[in-house]
Amino acid sequence: MGATGSLAQYVIEAVKPLENIQLTLFVRNKNRLSKDLSDRCEVIEGDALNYKEVKNAVKNQDIVYINLDGDLQIMGNNIVKAMREEKVKRIIAISSIGIYTVPLRPVLVPYRKLADIIENSGLDYTILRPDWFTHADEIDYETTIKGSPESGSAISRKSIADFVSKLMNYPNLHVNENLGISKPVRERA
């Protein structure tokens, strides 16, 4: 869900080489997808605000990956309802660093709502709360569990994509976990 986003493009590239995985890309406008990215993928055009379109996209999937912005409360509710009705159990969602900070910054409210919806969904979830994204050509990350201090610094999209590809390849990893993900801060000698 949200396959034309800047992070999703890295995730698609990381997941495509995996064996026994067939990607279905859900986009508002399929013309925004490059031929290279959409090659060997099913592409469904739709809007995550439209329940029927979400349900159609979720049907017959094993894993749903959410990489969206906008009205995440409506989108999250649509996705969870569709997954329950279609009996799809595994969900991986991108939220944001800082959603458990008090006071909560207004820009983060939708990401907190999405995380709350997914945690209370009864689905097999992994929520990722990345730090700010970079375009660095590196794979270097650490995770922190919900409730522990968020540490690290801005993380490359390539790092997040690597972690998501591992979750897709091994869907039993990190089930029902809400993880911060960032680049480790290393001490200088």
N, C-alpha and C positions, 0 to 999 in steps of 0.2 A: 504494500500500500504506500503510494507516494514515490513511485519508481523514477520520477524525473528529478528528484531532489539531489542536491550536491553530494550528500552522504550516500544515498541509495545507489548512485552510479558506481561508487567504489565497492559497495556490498555486492552488486550484481557481478562486477568483474571478479570479485573474490570467490563467489559461489559457483559461477558458471563452470569452472574446471572440475568441480566435485563430481564424483561418479554417482549414478542413480538419483540425480536431482534434476527435476524439470521445473524451470522457473515460470511462473505466471506473474506478469507485471501489470499492476493496476495503476492507471494514469488518467488524469483529466483530459490530456491532449496527447495522443500517440505521436503526433508530428514533432513533439519536443524530444522524443527518444531517437538517438542515433541508430543507424542501421547496425553498426557493430555491437551496440549494447543490446538491441532487441533480437539479434540473430539467435535462432534456436530457442526462443522464448515465446510463450503465448502472451499476447498483449490484450488486456481488457480495458476499454475506455469507460470511465465512469467517475462518479463523484462520491467521496466517502461520506458526504452529508445525505446521500440518497440511500436509504436502507435496502431497497430492492437491488440496486446496483452492487452494493456491498455483498449482499447475500449471494448474488450470482457469481461474484469474484471468489468468494470463500468456498463455494461448493466444490467438493472433491479435492480439497487441499489437505495436506498433512500439517503444515506449519504456516502461520500467518506472521509476517514481519511488518511492523508499523513504523513508518518514517514520515510522519505528517506534521503539518502546522495548521493553524487556523482554529476553528471551533472544535477543539479536541474532546470536549465533553460529549457533544453530539456524535462525532466520529467514533469515539471510543465506545459509546453505548451501542451504536449501530454495528460495529465490528464484533463486540462481545455477544450481542443478541444473535447475530447471523452465525457466529461460530457455534454457539450452543445449539441453535436449530439445525445446523448442518453437521453437528457432532464432530467438529474439529476442535481438538483439545490444546494444541501447542501454539503459544503466542510469544513473540519476541517484540518488545516495544522500545523505541527510543524516547526518553523523556529528557530531563536536563539536570545538571548539577544545581544545587541550591534550592531544590523544591521543598526541603525540610527545614530551611532556615527561617527563624522567626525574628522580625516580621518577614513574611513572604513578599518578595518584590512582585508587583502587579504583572509584569511580563512573564513571570513563572507560574501564575495561577493556572493557565490551561494545562501545563505539563504536570502539575500536581494533581489536577482533576483526572487526567488520563491515568496516571500511576494508581490513584485510588480506585478508579473503575476496574482496572485490570487486576489489582491485588484482591479485590472483592468479587471477582468474576467466577471463581471456581474452576478456571482454566489452568493449565500447566504453563505458567508464565515465567519469563525472564524480562525484567525491566532494567534497561541500561540508562544511567544518568551520566552522560559524558560531560567533560569539561568543554571549553570552547574548542571548535574544530580548527585544524590547520590543513594546509595542502602539502605538508612535509612528506617526503618520500621515505618513510620509515615505518617500521612496526615495532613499537615500544610502548607498553602499557602495563598498568596494574589495576586491580579492582579492589574496591572496599565494600563491605557489606553495609546494608542500611542500618543506621544507628551509630556507626563509627564515623569519626571525623573524615570528611572528604579531603583527600590529599592529592598532591601532584599538580600538574599544570596542563596547559592546552595540549590537546591530543590530535594526532593526525587522523584524517578520515580513513586512511589506509589501515591504521591500528584498529579502529572500531570495526571496520569491514572484516579484518582478520578474525576478531573475536566472534562476530556474528556468523561468519562462515563455519567456525568450529561448532557453534550452537546448532546450526542447521545440519552439519555433518553428523553430530552426536547429540541428538535432541534430548537425551536424558541428562545432559550436563546443566547444572545451575537452574534446575526446575524450582519454581516458587522462590526465586531469589530476586532481590532488588539491589542492583550493584552500581556503585559509582565506578567510572572508568576514566582514567587520565594517564598522562605521561608521568612516570616517576620523577621525582626531584632527587637528583644525586648530589651528594656533598662534594665540594671541590677540595682537593688536597692542598 
